[in-house]
Amino acid sequence: MENMDSFGKQIALSHEVKEYLIVSSKWGKFLAIVGYVGIGLMALFALSLMAGFSAFSAYMHLPSASMGAVVGFVYLAIAAVYFFPTTYLYRFSAGIKKGIEQEDEYSVTDGFRNQKKLFKFMGIFTVVILSIYAVILVIAIPAVLVLNAAA
């Protein structure tokens, strides 16, 4: 399989590189399938939690019936966010495997396009999570200092 680099030269993938890509695609597919199963279980748990907690609260006459819905919604949101990187990983794996086995440059390109999307998504997600942690620290540290001073 040959590709053009940014300078217009042909580069050929050695047999060893193709083997690495095939093995990577198999592991990627495995991890994606495990991810899809995890997403399904998480969504099932969220729906069960929402239904079960609201039924339990109604039966016990508790005022906090919405707690199950809130926690269930959070789990559904996490499952929805996790769906995107899992899909990108699966598409990467399928594209690389098909492209290498059939010597189809378009499939390899599509596989790497999805890998780029996966890395971009995870990078942005990491920045967002680290920003949330920073905001929590900026709020929590002064709050702890104020509470300790008041005690």
Secondary structure, DSSP 4 states (H G I P E B T S, - for coil): -EEE-TTS-EEE--HHHHHHHHHHHHHHHHHHHHHHHHHHHHHHHHHHHHHHHHHHHHHHT-S-THHHHHHHHHHHHHHHHHHHHHHHHHHHHHHHHHHHHHT-HHHHHHHHHHHHHHHHHHHHHHHHHHHHHHHHHHHHHHHHHHHHHH-
